[in-house]
Every structure is written in C-alpha cells, then in structure tokens.
C-alpha cells in the first residue's frame, strides 16, 4: 500500500480529516453555554431552583446554560433522578445537565457557582467546631474555584450556618477571584419581614420597598424599617404608581412591632419550619436576575458583601448592606444617611463577624470566652460602657434578630430572647459529631438557615 498513488490518497484523506475536525471545533466554539454549578444539589432547595434557572428569565432566552449538580457519592441515585427530571423540562435554554460526585472535577469552567449549606447542624458540638468545619470546607472549595472556574465567576453563598464567614473564607482561599463576585444572599429574611408587614397592613408584599437587613445573614441581624416605603397602599391618600407612603407614617402599632414582629422574625427560620426550599430558591434566582439584568431603579436590595469601611464599619468582613445592581455588578448605597444610634448598633453587629473571623483564622480559640463574650471583640471599636449604652438606647440585644424603628428622633426596639454564648438553638448547632464535607454515611436534612 506504499505505492505513489496510495500515498497521494492517504495525504488527501489526512487533509480532509483535518479540515473536518477543524470545522467541528469551530462549530463547538459557537456553542458557549453558561456553566452553572450547584453544590449540595440533592437538597430540596435545588429541586425548586432548577426550573427558575432554566426558564430563560434570569439569563435571557438567547443564553444557553449547562447545569452541573455536585454532591456526595451517597446522593448519586437522587442526583440521577434530578438530572432526568431536569431533562424532562425540555427547556429551550438548557444545553446540558450533569451530575458530579468527585471533588477534583468540581467547578470546571464555572460562570456561576451556587453554594448551598454543607453543615449538618445536628452533629456539631460547639460553635468553634462549626466555624472550623466551615473553614475546612472553604480550604477545599477555594483552591478548586481558583483552579477550575473562570476568573469572572460569580459565587452566591446561601446557607443557615455562618454564611458570611463562608463567603469571607472563600475570598481568602481563592485570592484571584474578585471579592465583589462572592456574595451572601440576605433577601430571604427581607422577604419574610415584608410578608409579615403586608399581612399586618392588608396589602401586597411587592408594594413594600427598601426594607433593609444589616449585619450577619445567619446570625445577629438588624431589620431597619426607617427607609421602608409603601406603594399602592389602600388608604385615604392615593397617587400615581410612583407615589409612596413611609411605613412609619402608616403603621402606628408600636406594641406589635416591639413584640410580635420581632419574635416572629426570630423564630421563623422558614427553611426548617414551614418551607422545603421554595422561598430560598426564589431569593437566589432574584439575586442572579438582578446581577445579570439590574435591580429596579432607585430600589435598595440587602446583600452580604465585603466591607471596605462603608458606614464606618470595620474592613475585611462580609456584612449585609443595602446595594444596587447595575451593568453586571453591584454597588453599595453609600449615600444612605443613618442615625448615630443605628451606627452604634451596626458596630455591635460587626463584633460577632469579627470574632468569627478571628476564630476561623486561629487568632483566638473561643467564640464566646465569657458571658458577654461579643464585647471582647468590640473593645477596640467602642468602650464597654458605650456598648451597654447602645443596647439600652436601642432596646435590642447584640445577639439574635432585632428591629429598630426611628421616628421623630426616637427609637423603638425590642430584645429577642437568648444570647449567643448560651449556645441556644437559635444561635448555634446542637451537640454531636462533625461530619466531613463528602461523607456517604450522612443523610441530607431539609435545608435551612440558622434562626437569627
């Protein structure tokens, strides 16, 4: 077969084969789907999230997406069922869906990463152990994101256990990723508060705007109603669609705000009590839609982001603040004016986050070394008596979830029960053993976030 004629035929065949391969590669390059990775994909929240990601409303009907579902080996059968159901959606924007049970291949070519909770609260003996577990996970995930994901990847952290700290540790262990591309979702708590107010005022919750959540998404947080606006509220005063009434000019039941509103918010923890993932999935989808398509003009959205000293807060912690999404990025509403009392309380809320960071980095051994442990981290922010005075003025503890309502220079507040150093169930995990990141012997509980 080495005749001159056969050599000419072989050369032509090789040239044709090379041209065919080049054409195929060019065609494949035209197909450039958005790669979306979801960890702990066996969770209930993921089941509700997938249809929202594939309906074309978040990324647009012209953008195809490839879904990658990551979880433990023990969840393979459930992941296979989820993959089949996702394919059954027959979504025109879904290019592919795949399951992954090996960490080495995680986040490959990722454009968007959605990190759901990995901590099984029932089995963690102490707050410090929980923090170390979160840190260990980020020491695994961070380098994987750094190595496999695209440099422009957007990371959305959603969870019930030290979500702010997880975002911060990911920034630490994936230093080449822009810190502004790693955020923590706060809107679930914001939506719960809006729904409660809407039921009280007999209006649609979509008409409640600029309700702000400050602080720790999965710990001590502060519901700020001082800037909240009501649109399309059924009252004696009406106006065009742009007309609004300040909430505190309409809602006069201060007793309800001090008691029922605060207590209900601190005990909702909807993921664990009355929800199997619908509301959390919707908030993740909303954050992504705002990120890719901009948030409503003039509207403030609560988001856990890295602090660079805005509002006088300490730098280098992930803190929930009001932001706006525009042109594929977000920016903080730095022009927002806050009172001195609110500023003092925001500093107190930063104490837990600073202490969590110190424990995670090994700078201190205990989260709460004494009964008023959060004050240890606060000392360099304000003096001891200032902290006590701020709490008394605001009427809200440094732990748990609080609401402050400013009107005519006065502040209405209420203290929620419990204090974090007590290791009660509203602040910390129950006793037990820590399970590893990928462990086939652990069942997945219904996902939820820690009660604040």
Secondary structure, DSSP 8 states (H G I E B T S, - for coil): --SHHHHHHHHHHHHHHHHHHHHHHHHHHH---EEEEEESTTSHHHHHHHHHHSSSTTT-TT--EEEEEE--GGGHHHHHHHHHHHHHT--TTEEEEEEE--GGGTTTT-SEEEE-----GGG---HHHHHHHHHHHHHHHHHHHHHHS-TT-EEEE--BSSHHHHHHHHHHH-TTS-GGGEEEE-HHHHHHHHHHHHHHHTS-GGGEE--EEEE-TTSSEEEE-TT-EEES--SS----TT-EEEGGGT---HHHIIIIIHHHHHHH-HHHHT-SSHHHHHHHHHHHHHHHH---TT--EEEEEE-SSGGG--SSSEEEEEEEEETTEEEE-TT----HHHHHHHHHHHHHHHHHHHHHTTS-S-S-SSTTTHHHHHTTTS-HHHHHHHHHHHT--SSSEEEEEEETTEEEE---S--GGG--TTTS--SS----SS-TT-------B---
